[in-house]
């Protein structure tokens, strides 16, 4: 709560206390005078009015303070109880925001509900993250274990031994890659800025990235349509290489044989705009909403190659570059990823 709201709340309590004292004093004085005039007739006997005044003041003031204080402190008591529930791990508790007439108490309830919802989302994400990591590790480990047991057989041919060995190496590489990406995302999420920067040719980097996948796009007879303006960019060359590698890898993977991948590079007044398009299977609207989340895969069966971390890594790197990434796609028509980097 900021200083303005704190002063306002203090003023409200001061006014309430003043009104309680004023009301109890006026009521007590009126009752004391009335009782003195009716019961105690000797005018020189002043002790009884004073005693009556104090007694009635204590009773009336205590009663009014108890009633008003209960209405004021009741939300604080509920808030304290709600905090205890949150401390026990209950992130589903919510306070009634419309029950309070004081703005500060209503704002406090709203902020508490927002906090609990965020904690609940974090807890859900943590649980999903652990489950996804366990799943991604379990599959290659099971394959490695299975093929290792098969290699112990004495009746295997050389071809079978080579095949099983390749399977083990493939799953070992998959595990190594998974661990590397998880560690890199974790490091980047705890990193606020990119320190290591240098000038490099962005158009040349895009061409070099595509050459890394030459065997893949040539085997599928994919046509490449490049339209790249010569642009020099100041940034982290290694991190941006991972951005293009992930985007090109996905484009090649989901583009059918004899398909087309288009890449353009342009510069506007404030941004460098890179688009990577394909005419592949496309992405549904539901998948597009979660496409940059960690471990999210449109293929729920996990039958396709990948672990759902590539685009999450891309999004984090682009965020660190103070850029944006957007995707436009429809099922059956292909996808277009647009990356905007500040120039």
C-alpha positions as CSV (number, residue, x, y, z in Angstrom):
1,X,0.0,0.0,0.0
2,X,1.5,3.4,-1.0
3,X,2.0,6.4,1.3
4,X,-1.1,8.2,0.0
5,X,-3.4,5.2,0.8
6,X,-1.6,4.7,4.2
7,X,-2.3,8.4,5.2
8,X,-5.9,8.1,4.0
9,X,-6.5,4.9,6.1
10,X,-4.9,6.6,9.1
11,X,-7.2,9.6,8.6
12,X,-10.2,7.3,8.5
13,X,-9.3,5.6,11.7
14,X,-8.6,9.0,13.4
15,X,-12.0,10.3,12.4
16,X,-13.7,7.2,13.6
17,X,-12.0,7.4,17.0
18,X,-12.8,11.0,17.3
19,X,-16.5,10.4,16.5
20,X,-16.6,7.6,19.0
21,X,-15.2,9.8,21.8
22,X,-17.4,12.7,20.8
23,X,-20.6,10.6,20.6
24,X,-19.9,8.8,23.9
25,X,-19.1,12.1,25.7
26,X,-22.3,13.8,24.4
27,X,-24.5,10.8,25.3
28,X,-22.8,10.3,28.7
29,X,-23.2,14.0,29.6
30,X,-26.9,14.1,28.6
31,X,-27.6,11.0,30.6
32,X,-25.7,12.2,33.6
33,X,-27.4,15.5,33.7
34,X,-30.8,13.9,33.2
35,X,-30.2,11.4,36.0
36,X,-28.9,14.1,38.4
37,X,-31.8,16.3,37.9
38,X,-34.4,13.5,38.5
39,X,-32.7,11.5,41.2
40,X,-30.3,13.6,43.1
41,X,-32.1,16.8,44.0
42,X,-29.5,18.5,46.3
43,X,-27.7,20.9,43.9
44,X,-24.5,21.0,45.9
45,X,-23.9,17.3,45.7
46,X,-21.5,17.2,42.6
47,X,-19.9,13.9,43.3
48,X,-22.8,11.8,42.0
49,X,-22.9,13.5,38.6
50,X,-19.2,13.0,38.1
51,X,-19.4,9.3,39.0
52,X,-22.4,8.9,36.8
53,X,-20.6,10.6,34.0
54,X,-17.6,8.4,34.2
55,X,-19.6,5.2,34.6
56,X,-21.9,5.9,31.7
57,X,-18.9,7.2,29.5
58,X,-17.1,3.9,30.1
59,X,-20.1,1.8,29.3
60,X,-21.2,3.7,26.2
61,X,-17.7,4.2,24.8
62,X,-16.8,0.6,25.3
63,X,-20.0,-0.5,23.6
64,X,-19.6,1.8,20.6
65,X,-15.9,1.0,20.2
66,X,-16.6,-2.8,20.4
67,X,-19.3,-2.5,17.7
68,X,-17.3,-0.2,15.3
69,X,-14.0,-1.9,16.0
70,X,-15.5,-5.3,15.2
71,X,-16.5,-4.0,11.8
72,X,-13.1,-2.5,11.1
73,X,-11.0,-5.4,12.5
74,X,-13.1,-8.2,11.1
75,X,-11.6,-7.9,7.6
76,X,-8.1,-7.8,9.1
77,X,-8.8,-11.0,11.1
78,X,-10.1,-12.7,7.9
79,X,-7.0,-11.5,6.0
80,X,-4.7,-12.9,8.7
81,X,-6.5,-16.3,8.5
82,X,-6.3,-16.3,4.8
83,X,-2.5,-15.6,5.0
84,X,-2.2,-18.6,7.3
85,X,-4.0,-20.8,4.8
86,X,-1.6,-19.6,2.1
87,X,1.3,-20.4,4.4
88,X,0.0,-24.0,4.6
89,X,0.0,-24.3,0.8
90,X,-3.7,-23.5,0.1
91,X,-3.6,-21.3,-3.0
92,X,-7.3,-21.6,-3.8
93,X,-8.6,-19.3,-1.0
94,X,-10.2,-16.0,-2.1
95,X,-11.4,-13.0,-0.2
96,X,-14.8,-11.3,-0.9
97,X,-13.8,-8.1,-2.6
98,X,-17.3,-6.5,-2.6
99,X,-17.9,-7.0,1.1
100,X,-16.0,-4.0,2.3
101,X,-17.0,-0.3,1.9
102,X,-13.5,1.2,2.7
103,X,-11.5,1.5,-0.5
104,X,-8.2,0.5,1.1
105,X,-9.7,-2.7,2.5
106,X,-11.3,-3.5,-0.9
107,X,-7.9,-2.9,-2.6
108,X,-6.2,-5.1,0.0
109,X,-8.6,-7.9,-0.8
110,X,-8.1,-7.5,-4.5
111,X,-4.3,-7.5,-4.2
112,X,-4.5,-10.6,-2.0
113,X,-6.6,-12.4,-4.6
114,X,-4.3,-11.5,-7.4
115,X,-1.3,-12.7,-5.3
116,X,-3.0,-16.1,-4.5
117,X,-3.9,-16.6,-8.2
118,X,-0.3,-16.0,-9.3
119,X,1.0,-18.3,-6.6
120,X,-1.5,-21.0,-7.8
121,X,-0.3,-20.5,-11.4
122,X,3.3,-20.9,-10.3
123,X,2.5,-24.0,-8.3
124,X,0.6,-25.5,-11.3
125,X,3.5,-24.6,-13.6
126,X,6.0,-26.2,-11.1
127,X,4.0,-29.4,-11.0
128,X,3.6,-29.5,-14.8
129,X,7.3,-28.7,-15.2
130,X,8.4,-31.6,-13.0
131,X,5.9,-34.0,-14.7
132,X,7.2,-32.9,-18.2
133,X,10.8,-33.2,-17.2
134,X,10.2,-36.7,-15.8
135,X,8.4,-37.7,-18.9
136,X,11.1,-36.4,-21.3
137,X,13.8,-38.1,-19.2
138,X,11.9,-41.3,-18.8
139,X,11.4,-42.1,-22.5
140,X,15.1,-42.1,-23.6
141,X,16.3,-43.7,-20.3
142,X,13.9,-46.6,-20.9
143,X,15.1,-47.0,-24.5
144,X,18.8,-46.9,-23.4
145,X,18.0,-49.5,-20.7
146,X,16.1,-51.7,-23.1
147,X,18.7,-51.7,-25.9
148,X,21.5,-52.2,-23.4
149,X,19.8,-55.4,-22.1
150,X,19.4,-56.6,-25.7
151,X,23.1,-56.1,-26.3
152,X,23.9,-58.6,-23.5
153,X,22.5,-61.4,-25.7
154,X,25.1,-63.7,-27.3
155,X,22.9,-64.5,-30.3
156,X,23.0,-61.0,-31.9
157,X,24.2,-60.4,-35.4
158,X,26.7,-57.6,-36.1
159,X,23.9,-55.7,-37.8
160,X,21.7,-55.9,-34.7
161,X,24.5,-54.8,-32.5
162,X,25.2,-51.8,-34.7
163,X,21.5,-50.9,-34.8
164,X,21.1,-51.1,-31.0
165,X,24.3,-49.2,-30.4
166,X,23.0,-46.4,-32.7
167,X,19.7,-46.3,-30.7
168,X,21.6,-46.0,-27.5
169,X,23.8,-43.2,-28.8
170,X,20.7,-41.4,-30.3
171,X,18.9,-41.5,-26.9
172,X,22.0,-40.4,-25.1
173,X,22.4,-37.5,-27.4
174,X,18.7,-36.6,-26.8
175,X,19.2,-36.6,-23.1
176,X,22.3,-34.5,-23.3
177,X,20.5,-32.0,-25.5
178,X,17.5,-31.9,-23.1
179,X,19.7,-31.2,-20.1
180,X,21.6,-28.5,-22.1
181,X,18.4,-26.7,-23.1
182,X,16.9,-26.9,-19.6
183,X,20.1,-25.4,-18.1
184,X,20.3,-22.7,-20.7
185,X,16.6,-21.7,-20.3
186,X,17.2,-21.6,-16.5
187,X,20.2,-19.4,-16.9
188,X,18.5,-17.0,-19.3
189,X,15.4,-16.7,-17.1
190,X,17.7,-15.5,-14.3
191,X,19.5,-13.1,-16.6
192,X,18.2,-9.6,-17.1
193,X,20.4,-8.3,-19.9
194,X,22.7,-9.6,-22.6
195,X,26.3,-8.6,-21.8
196,X,28.4,-10.1,-24.6
197,X,27.6,-8.2,-27.8
198,X,29.4,-7.6,-31.1
199,X,28.6,-6.5,-34.6
200,X,27.9,-9.2,-37.2
201,X,26.2,-9.7,-40.6
202,X,22.7,-10.8,-39.8
203,X,21.9,-11.8,-43.4
204,X,25.0,-14.0,-43.5
205,X,24.1,-15.6,-40.2
206,X,20.8,-16.7,-41.6
207,X,22.5,-18.2,-44.6
208,X,25.0,-20.1,-42.4
209,X,22.2,-21.4,-40.2
210,X,20.4,-22.8,-43.2
211,X,23.6,-24.5,-44.3
212,X,23.7,-26.4,-41.0
213,X,20.4,-28.2,-42.1
214,X,21.4,-28.7,-45.7
215,X,21.2,-32.5,-45.5
216,X,17.6,-32.3,-44.1
217,X,16.1,-29.9,-46.6
218,X,17.8,-31.4,-49.6
219,X,16.6,-34.9,-48.6
220,X,13.0,-33.6,-48.6
221,X,13.7,-31.6,-51.8
222,X,12.5,-28.4,-50.2
223,X,12.8,-25.2,-52.2
224,X,14.4,-22.2,-50.3
225,X,13.3,-18.7,-51.2
226,X,15.7,-16.2,-49.5
227,X,15.3,-12.4,-49.8
228,X,17.8,-10.9,-47.4
229,X,18.9,-7.3,-47.2
230,X,22.5,-6.8,-46.1
231,X,22.2,-5.8,-42.4
232,X,24.8,-5.4,-39.7
233,X,23.4,-6.1,-36.2
234,X,24.8,-5.4,-32.8
235,X,24.0,-8.2,-30.4
236,X,24.9,-11.7,-29.1
237,X,25.7,-13.8,-32.2
238,X,25.6,-17.1,-30.4
239,X,22.1,-16.6,-28.9
240,X,20.6,-15.4,-32.2
241,X,22.1,-18.3,-34.0
242,X,20.0,-20.5,-31.7
243,X,16.9,-18.5,-32.6
244,X,17.3,-19.1,-36.3
245,X,18.3,-22.7,-35.8
246,X,15.1,-23.5,-33.9
247,X,12.9,-21.7,-36.3
248,X,14.5,-23.2,-39.4
249,X,14.5,-26.7,-37.8
250,X,10.8,-26.5,-37.1
251,X,10.1,-25.2,-40.6
252,X,12.0,-28.1,-42.2
253,X,10.4,-30.7,-39.9
254,X,6.8,-29.7,-40.7
255,X,7.2,-28.9,-44.4
256,X,6.3,-31.8,-46.7
257,X,8.5,-33.1,-49.5
258,X,8.8,-30.7,-52.4
259,X,7.6,-27.9,-50.2
260,X,8.8,-24.3,-49.9
261,X,10.5,-22.3,-47.1
262,X,10.7,-18.5,-47.4
263,X,12.9,-16.2,-45.4
264,X,13.0,-12.4,-45.6
265,X,15.1,-9.8,-43.8
266,X,14.2,-6.2,-43.8
267,X,15.0,-3.0,-41.9
268,X,12.5,-0.3,-40.9
269,X,13.1,2.9,-39.0
270,X,13.1,1.2,-35.6
271,X,13.2,-2.6,-36.2
272,X,15.0,-5.3,-38.1
273,X,12.2,-7.7,-39.3
274,X,12.9,-11.3,-40.1
275,X,10.2,-13.6,-41.4
276,X,10.4,-17.4,-41.8
277,X,7.5,-19.0,-43.6
278,X,6.7,-22.5,-44.7
279,X,3.8,-24.2,-46.5
280,X,3.6,-27.1,-44.0
281,X,0.9,-28.6,-41.8
282,X,0.2,-25.3,-40.0
283,X,-0.7,-24.7,-36.4
284,X,-4.2,-24.7,-34.8
285,X,-5.5,-21.7,-32.8
286,X,-5.4,-23.6,-29.5
287,X,-1.8,-24.6,-30.1
288,X,-0.8,-21.0,-31.1
289,X,-1.9,-19.7,-27.7
290,X,0.6,-22.0,-25.9
291,X,3.3,-22.4,-28.5
292,X,6.0,-20.5,-26.5
293,X,5.4,-22.3,-23.2
294,X,8.0,-24.7,-21.9
295,X,7.4,-28.4,-22.7
296,X,4.2,-27.6,-24.7
297,X,3.8,-29.7,-27.8
298,X,0.9,-29.7,-30.2
299,X,1.4,-33.4,-30.6
300,X,0.1,-34.7,-27.3
301,X,1.3,-38.2,-28.0
302,X,4.9,-36.9,-28.1
303,X,5.4,-39.1,-31.2
304,X,7.1,-36.3,-33.1
305,X,10.7,-35.4,-32.5
306,X,11.2,-32.6,-30.0
307,X,10.8,-31.8,-26.4
308,X,8.7,-28.5,-26.4
309,X,11.6,-26.4,-25.3
310,X,12.9,-24.9,-28.5
311,X,10.3,-22.1,-29.0
312,X,10.4,-21.4,-25.2
313,X,14.2,-20.8,-25.6
314,X,13.6,-18.6,-28.7
315,X,11.0,-16.5,-26.9
316,X,13.3,-15.9,-23.9
317,X,16.2,-14.9,-26.2
318,X,14.1,-12.5,-28.2
319,X,12.7,-11.0,-24.9
320,X,16.3,-10.4,-23.7
321,X,17.0,-8.6,-27.0
322,X,14.0,-6.4,-26.3
323,X,12.3,-7.7,-29.4
324,X,9.1,-9.5,-30.3
325,X,8.1,-12.8,-32.0
326,X,4.7,-13.5,-33.5
327,X,3.3,-16.4,-35.3
328,X,0.6,-16.5,-38.0
329,X,-0.7,-19.9,-39.1
330,X,-3.7,-22.0,-40.1
331,X,-4.0,-25.7,-40.3
332,X,-3.0,-27.0,-43.8
333,X,-1.6,-23.7,-45.1
334,X,1.7,-23.4,-43.3
335,X,3.1,-21.0,-40.7
336,X,4.9,-17.7,-40.6
337,X,7.2,-16.6,-37.7
338,X,8.0,-12.9,-37.5
339,X,10.9,-11.7,-35.4
340,X,11.3,-8.0,-34.7
341,X,14.6,-6.8,-33.2
342,X,15.3,-3.2,-32.2
343,X,17.7,-1.4,-34.5
